[in-house]
């Protein structure tokens, strides 16, 4: 992971020393006074996935989440010897490392909602209603594929697990609003289809 930090000048030395001393960190650079909003020093480094969460905890303790800036990006490849040495020094395996700050940030994004979410959830519910009328298991699977609610359910799980009330409430409300809207629109579409003679009660009640 590549870490870009904006650090207030009064904390820059402590943060820099901590990064340099961490065996899971490599390629540490510093540009004094480079940042203007927020003001401070620009510090960048590469961190192994296994060490990222510990590094972020130290940065949060230093107040960078409030007074500075922390940005993470994924590094696709780091073939240098320094990066490989840092990877060997970090305990555990990269694939097993969970960066909780990234998980929480993604969860909040999923719980934000958008018109695309409502459109696809309504489309999935309509496909599922056709599956009920036609007794088609394939269409049920299709509705599951189209449905966008997985990310919101995952965000709800993260909120419950980490006891983040705001995230839990946002996720739950988005699920409720999304499904209520999708069900209402699907019911209206079903009534219209029945009115024009495309379906009738026997399509649903027949064996």
C-alpha positions in Angstrom: 0.0 0.0 0.0 1.2 3.5 -0.8 0.6 6.0 2.0 0.4 9.8 1.4 0.4 11.9 4.5 0.1 15.6 5.2 1.6 16.1 8.6 1.5 19.3 10.8 5.1 20.6 11.2 5.1 20.1 14.9 4.5 16.3 14.5 6.4 15.7 11.4 9.6 14.5 13.0 7.8 12.0 15.2 5.8 10.6 12.4 8.8 10.4 10.1 10.9 8.7 12.8 8.1 6.2 13.5 7.8 5.3 9.8 11.6 4.9 9.3 11.9 2.7 12.4 9.0 0.4 11.2 10.5 -2.7 9.3 7.2 -3.0 7.3 7.7 0.5 5.8 9.9 1.3 2.9 10.6 4.2 0.4 10.0 6.9 3.0 10.1 10.4 1.5 9.5 13.9 3.0 8.9 17.3 1.4 8.8 20.0 4.1 6.1 22.6 3.7 4.8 21.1 0.5 1.1 21.0 1.5 -1.2 24.0 1.7 -4.6 22.7 2.6 -4.2 21.4 5.2 -0.9 23.0 5.7 2.1 20.8 6.6 4.8 18.5 5.4 4.2 15.9 2.7 5.3 12.4 3.7 5.0 9.4 1.5 5.9 5.8 1.9 5.1 2.2 1.0 3.7 -0.1 3.6 3.1 -3.8 3.5 -0.6 -4.8 3.9 0.3 -6.6 7.2 1.7 -3.5 8.8 -0.8 -1.0 7.4 -3.4 -1.2 10.2 -0.7 -0.7 12.9 0.7 2.3 11.0 -2.7 3.8 10.7 -3.4 3.4 14.4 -0.2 5.3 15.2 -1.2 8.1 12.7 -4.6 8.4 14.2 -3.0 8.7 17.7 -0.9 11.5 16.3 -4.1 13.3 15.3 -3.5 13.2 11.5 -7.0 12.1 10.9 -8.2 15.4 12.3 -5.4 17.9 11.7 -3.7 16.4 8.6 -4.5 14.0 5.8 -4.1 10.3 5.2 -4.6 8.7 1.8 -4.1 5.1 0.8 -3.6 3.7 -2.6 -2.9 0.1 -3.7 0.5 -0.7 -5.2 0.2 -3.3 -8.0 3.8 -4.2 -8.1 6.9 -3.4 -6.0 9.9 -5.4 -7.3 12.6 -3.4 -5.5 14.8 -5.1 -3.0 13.7 -2.6 -0.3 10.0 -3.5 -0.8 10.7 -7.2 -0.7 12.7 -6.8 2.5 9.9 -4.9 4.1 7.4 -7.7 3.0 9.6 -10.4 4.6 10.0 -8.4 7.8 6.2 -8.0 8.3 4.5 -10.8 10.2 1.8 -12.8 8.4 0.7 -13.1 4.8 -0.5 -10.1 2.7 -3.7 -11.9 1.6 -4.7 -12.4 5.2 -4.3 -8.8 6.2 -7.5 -6.7 6.8 -7.1 -2.9 6.6 -10.1 -1.9 8.7 -9.9 1.8 7.8 -10.3 0.8 4.1 -13.2 -1.6 5.0 -15.0 1.1 6.9 -14.5 3.8 4.2 -15.9 1.4 1.6 -18.8 0.6 3.8 -19.7 4.2 4.2 -19.5 4.6 0.4 -21.9 1.6 -0.1 -24.3 3.0 2.4 -24.5 6.4 0.7 -27.1 5.3 -1.9 -27.6 6.7 -5.4 -30.2 6.6 -8.2 -28.3 3.7 -9.7 -28.9 1.7 -6.5 -32.6 2.3 -6.6 -32.9 1.6 -10.3 -31.1 -1.7 -10.2 -32.9 -2.8 -7.0 -36.2 -2.1 -8.7 -35.1 -3.9 -11.8 -34.0 -6.9 -9.7 -37.4 -6.9 -7.9 -39.3 -6.8 -11.2 -37.2 -9.7 -12.6 -38.0 -11.7 -9.4 -41.7 -11.0 -9.8 -41.6 -12.3 -13.3 -39.8 -15.4 -11.9 -42.8 -15.9 -9.6 -45.3 -15.7 -12.4 -43.3 -17.9 -14.8 -42.0 -20.3 -12.1 -38.4 -19.7 -13.4 -35.5 -20.5 -11.1 -33.1 -19.0 -13.7 -34.8 -15.6 -13.4 -34.5 -15.8 -9.6 -30.7 -16.2 -10.0 -30.8 -13.3 -12.6 -32.5 -11.1 -10.1 -29.9 -11.9 -7.5 -27.1 -11.0 -10.0 -28.7 -7.7 -10.9 -29.6 -6.7 -7.3 -27.1 -4.1 -5.8 -28.0 -4.7 -2.2 -25.0 -6.9 -1.3 -22.7 -3.9 -0.7 -25.3 -2.3 1.6 -25.8 -5.6 3.5 -22.0 -5.8 3.9 -21.9 -2.3 5.2 -24.7 -3.1 7.7 -22.6 -6.1 8.9 -19.5 -3.9 9.3 -21.5 -1.4 11.2 -22.9 -4.0 13.6 -19.5 -5.7 14.1 -17.6 -2.5 14.8 -20.5 -1.0 16.7 -20.7 2.1 14.5 -24.3 3.3 15.1 -24.2 5.9 12.2 -23.1 3.3 9.6 -25.6 0.7 10.9 -28.5 3.2 10.7 -27.6 4.5 7.3 -27.3 1.0 5.9 -30.5 -0.2 7.4 -32.4 2.9 6.2 -31.1 2.5 2.7 -32.2 -1.1 2.6 -35.6 -0.3 3.9 -36.1 2.7 1.5 -34.8 0.8 -1.4 -36.9 -2.3 -1.0 -40.1 -0.3 -0.2 -39.6 1.7 -3.4 -38.8 -1.4 -5.4 -41.8 -3.3 -4.1 -44.2 -0.4 -4.7 -43.0 0.1 -8.3 -43.1 -3.6 -9.0 -46.7 -3.9 -7.6 -47.8 -1.0 -9.9 -46.1 -2.7 -12.8 -47.9 -6.0 -12.0 -51.3 -4.2 -11.8 -50.7 -2.6 -15.1 -49.7 -6.0 -16.6 -52.8 -7.5 -15.3 -54.9 -4.6 -16.6 -53.7 -5.1 -20.1 -54.1 -8.9 -20.0 -50.5 -10.0 -19.9 -51.0 -11.9 -16.6 -53.9 -13.0 -14.5 -54.4 -14.8 -11.1 -54.2 -18.2 -12.7 -50.6 -17.6 -13.7 -49.6 -17.4 -10.0 -52.0 -19.9 -8.5 -51.6 -22.7 -11.1 -49.4 -25.7 -10.3 
